[in-house]
Amino acid sequence: MTKQAKILNIVQYIVLIILTIISVFPFFWMIVAATNPSVEVTKGTLTFGSYFTENLKTLLSSDLQFINAFKNSLFIAVITTTLAMIVSSAAGYAFEVYKNKTRDKVFNFVLLSMMVPFAALMVPLFRLFSNFNKVPVLENIGLNTNGSVIIIAIATAFLIFFFRQNTRTFPKDLIEAARIDGLGEFEIFARIYMPTMKSTYAAAVVVTFMTSWNNYLWPLIALQSPEKRTLPLILSAMGSSYTPDYGMMMTAVVISTLPTALLFFFMQKQFVAGMTGSVKG
Amino acid sequence: MKNKVNLKAWIFTIPSLILIVSFVFYPMIQAFITSFYTGVANNLSFGGLANYQRLLTDTTFQKALFNTLLFLVIQVPIMIILALIISSILNNKRLKLRGFFRTAIFLPCITSLVAYSIVFKSLFASDGFVNAMLMNLNIIAEPINWLTNSTCARILIIIAITWRWTGYNMIFYLAGLQSIDDSVYEAAEIDGATGFQKFRYMTVPLLKPIILFTSINSTIGTLQLFDETMNITQGGPANSTITISQYIYNILFKYQPNFGYAAAVSFVIVVLIVVLSFIQLKVGDKND
């Protein structure tokens, strides 16, 4: 290596190390803060303390209903993910397997919905869902219900597109063979396609769960009664306090980040594949 | 038989289509219609273009539009260039600890927007860690008012978004770079190309479709910016970080709800998304 190349090589490592520190530091700091009393945090401590259980106690005994919010978030994320896997994957599957001109046009129409900003839907959705509250049956998805957050996340253009792209790798011979064996179209989907496409489903589960877990704007609008709030709403409320208890706040942040962090560390490949959509991870 | 399969094919897609039409396309049309109505809450009356005329004289709206475009014009290029540089460094197969660096730089993507916003708000508070560190290092004498000075608040929002999303874009570029044959780079090295030349004349042109995709993606995301400004600065100080989405939220829930005007403001985002995506696609084509 020439001298210049050597210097360049060292510069590369220095850049990467600095970027790594910047990327990881907020995570380190939130754990430090969660294990220290608020006073220590404002003093700028950078060592792990032993105050975590105290912070946790403060958090749980506060009037924020943290456990309740955790349950709401978990319930919404699990149900959304389960329903989305059935509904969106069925659509993505059908758009690829039963291709024809009409369905291709409908699919392009579905894709168009990706361009629609949520900001443009805020007003009409809020009014629509408040009307649901007045109708029997539909009141289960009206404002201030878990259903209101679940129902709008079940079918998304992103997921349908993701499943359609990945269905291209699904061997079509399997479908023909199954038909000859006398399986119906729905059976083929449920008993052949679904088990074969496990890794696609895994990536879709990760990204759907995470999107739901982290969703903020629509729950902020739809879930205004305190006992219905999800974790991001609780965190947001804590963050806007004038006299924040940093220890307690970061304990809440750490606990709410834990599920997605675990997903990331145990399913890194699917996580990245899901987040980037059609690009193969 | 054929008809039966065709019918079943539609049954597979019907639930999704009903949901997307009900919760995206129908509300979208509703929003467009509502934007021509004026009045408070549900007492609406037809007002023609009144809401759109009001946009022209509404200084808060203009501030929100300016801020949103400012974040777009400054933050998106910084992030994309940074992500490109990182991914071309990480694409070097001789680099040690590649996987570690990649994972570390991607890590911010696992946080929820609200969670990281609160962490940044705490870190950059006037008595927060960043000021304490800068003062200990004697870089500054007085704490910087990150949250209460309008320029600093804007910089803070840009720092925060860049922290959260650079790793995300990097992953796209790394995937793209993997599909480029190493021999292309080796040939360039033999011809004496420097690192910068390889980056400027090879990496960037070869990744062009992906760069285009990510910049459209980031543009759409930035135009809808909400969670960060809402949780780090609350749009303040004096609306200096308020975004269009947050202004719509305020019109609906902070002031007396004005559905018609909020809908009109939201259509500005729709128009911006369509126009900017179109321009980016055009510019992307032209450079071929």
Chai-1 contact restraints between the chains, C-beta under 6 A:
chainA,res_idxA,chainB,res_idxB,connection_type,confidence,min_distance_angstrom,max_distance_angstrom,comment,restraint_id
A,L8,B,G195,contact,1.0,0.0,6.0,A-B,restraint_1
A,Q12,B,I89,contact,1.0,0.0,6.0,A-B,restraint_2
A,L16,B,F101,contact,1.0,0.0,6.0,A-B,restraint_3
A,L19,B,I105,contact,1.0,0.0,6.0,A-B,restraint_4
A,T20,B,F101,contact,1.0,0.0,6.0,A-B,restraint_5
A,T20,B,A104,contact,1.0,0.0,6.0,A-B,restraint_6
A,S23,B,A104,contact,1.0,0.0,6.0,A-B,restraint_7
A,S23,B,I105,contact,1.0,0.0,6.0,A-B,restraint_8
A,S23,B,L107,contact,1.0,0.0,6.0,A-B,restraint_9
A,S23,B,P108,contact,1.0,0.0,6.0,A-B,restraint_10
A,V24,B,A104,contact,1.0,0.0,6.0,A-B,restraint_11
A,P26,B,V119,contact,1.0,0.0,6.0,A-B,restraint_12
A,M30,B,V119,contact,1.0,0.0,6.0,A-B,restraint_13
A,T42,B,D127,contact,1.0,0.0,6.0,A-B,restraint_14
A,G44,B,F129,contact,1.0,0.0,6.0,A-B,restraint_15
A,G44,B,A132,contact,1.0,0.0,6.0,A-B,restraint_16
A,V87,B,P15,contact,1.0,0.0,6.0,A-B,restraint_17
A,V87,B,S16,contact,1.0,0.0,6.0,A-B,restraint_18
A,A90,B,F12,contact,1.0,0.0,6.0,A-B,restraint_19
A,A91,B,T13,contact,1.0,0.0,6.0,A-B,restraint_20
A,A91,B,S16,contact,1.0,0.0,6.0,A-B,restraint_21
A,A94,B,A9,contact,1.0,0.0,6.0,A-B,restraint_22
A,A94,B,F12,contact,1.0,0.0,6.0,A-B,restraint_23
A,A94,B,T13,contact,1.0,0.0,6.0,A-B,restraint_24
A,Y98,B,A9,contact,1.0,0.0,6.0,A-B,restraint_25
A,S113,B,I20,contact,1.0,0.0,6.0,A-B,restraint_26
A,S113,B,V24,contact,1.0,0.0,6.0,A-B,restraint_27
A,V116,B,V24,contact,1.0,0.0,6.0,A-B,restraint_28
A,V116,B,M28,contact,1.0,0.0,6.0,A-B,restraint_29
A,P117,B,Q224,contact,1.0,0.0,6.0,A-B,restraint_30
A,P117,B,I269,contact,1.0,0.0,6.0,A-B,restraint_31
A,A119,B,Q224,contact,1.0,0.0,6.0,A-B,restraint_32
A,A119,B,S245,contact,1.0,0.0,6.0,A-B,restraint_33
A,A119,B,I248,contact,1.0,0.0,6.0,A-B,restraint_34
A,A119,B,S266,contact,1.0,0.0,6.0,A-B,restraint_35
A,A119,B,I269,contact,1.0,0.0,6.0,A-B,restraint_36
A,A120,B,A31,contact,1.0,0.0,6.0,A-B,restraint_37
A,A120,B,S266,contact,1.0,0.0,6.0,A-B,restraint_38
A,A120,B,V270,contact,1.0,0.0,6.0,A-B,restraint_39
A,L121,B,P27,contact,1.0,0.0,6.0,A-B,restraint_40
A,M122,B,I248,contact,1.0,0.0,6.0,A-B,restraint_41
A,V123,B,A31,contact,1.0,0.0,6.0,A-B,restraint_42
A,V123,B,F259,contact,1.0,0.0,6.0,A-B,restraint_43
A,V123,B,A262,contact,1.0,0.0,6.0,A-B,restraint_44
A,V123,B,A263,contact,1.0,0.0,6.0,A-B,restraint_45
A,P124,B,P27,contact,1.0,0.0,6.0,A-B,restraint_46
A,P124,B,Q30,contact,1.0,0.0,6.0,A-B,restraint_47
A,P124,B,A31,contact,1.0,0.0,6.0,A-B,restraint_48
A,L125,B,P27,contact,1.0,0.0,6.0,A-B,restraint_49
A,I152,B,F23,contact,1.0,0.0,6.0,A-B,restraint_50
A,I154,B,L19,contact,1.0,0.0,6.0,A-B,restraint_51
A,A155,B,S16,contact,1.0,0.0,6.0,A-B,restraint_52
A,A155,B,L19,contact,1.0,0.0,6.0,A-B,restraint_53
A,A155,B,I20,contact,1.0,0.0,6.0,A-B,restraint_54
A,E185,B,K8,contact,1.0,0.0,6.0,A-B,restraint_55
A,N214,B,S112,contact,1.0,0.0,6.0,A-B,restraint_56
A,Y216,B,V114,contact,1.0,0.0,6.0,A-B,restraint_57
A,Y216,B,D227,contact,1.0,0.0,6.0,A-B,restraint_58
A,L217,B,F226,contact,1.0,0.0,6.0,A-B,restraint_59
A,P232,B,S112,contact,1.0,0.0,6.0,A-B,restraint_60
A,P232,B,V114,contact,1.0,0.0,6.0,A-B,restraint_61
A,L235,B,V114,contact,1.0,0.0,6.0,A-B,restraint_62
A,L235,B,A115,contact,1.0,0.0,6.0,A-B,restraint_63
A,L235,B,I118,contact,1.0,0.0,6.0,A-B,restraint_64
A,S236,B,V114,contact,1.0,0.0,6.0,A-B,restraint_65
A,S236,B,N231,contact,1.0,0.0,6.0,A-B,restraint_66
A,G239,B,I118,contact,1.0,0.0,6.0,A-B,restraint_67
A,G239,B,K121,contact,1.0,0.0,6.0,A-B,restraint_68
A,G239,B,N231,contact,1.0,0.0,6.0,A-B,restraint_69
A,Y246,B,S122,contact,1.0,0.0,6.0,A-B,restraint_70
A,V253,B,A115,contact,1.0,0.0,6.0,A-B,restraint_71
A,S256,B,A115,contact,1.0,0.0,6.0,A-B,restraint_72
A,T257,B,T111,contact,1.0,0.0,6.0,A-B,restraint_73
A,T257,B,A115,contact,1.0,0.0,6.0,A-B,restraint_74
A,T260,B,I110,contact,1.0,0.0,6.0,A-B,restraint_75
A,A261,B,I110,contact,1.0,0.0,6.0,A-B,restraint_76
A,F264,B,I110,contact,1.0,0.0,6.0,A-B,restraint_77
A,V272,B,I171,contact,1.0,0.0,6.0,A-B,restraint_78
A,T276,B,I171,contact,1.0,0.0,6.0,A-B,restraint_79
A,T276,B,F172,contact,1.0,0.0,6.0,A-B,restraint_80
A,V279,B,A175,contact,1.0,0.0,6.0,A-B,restraint_81
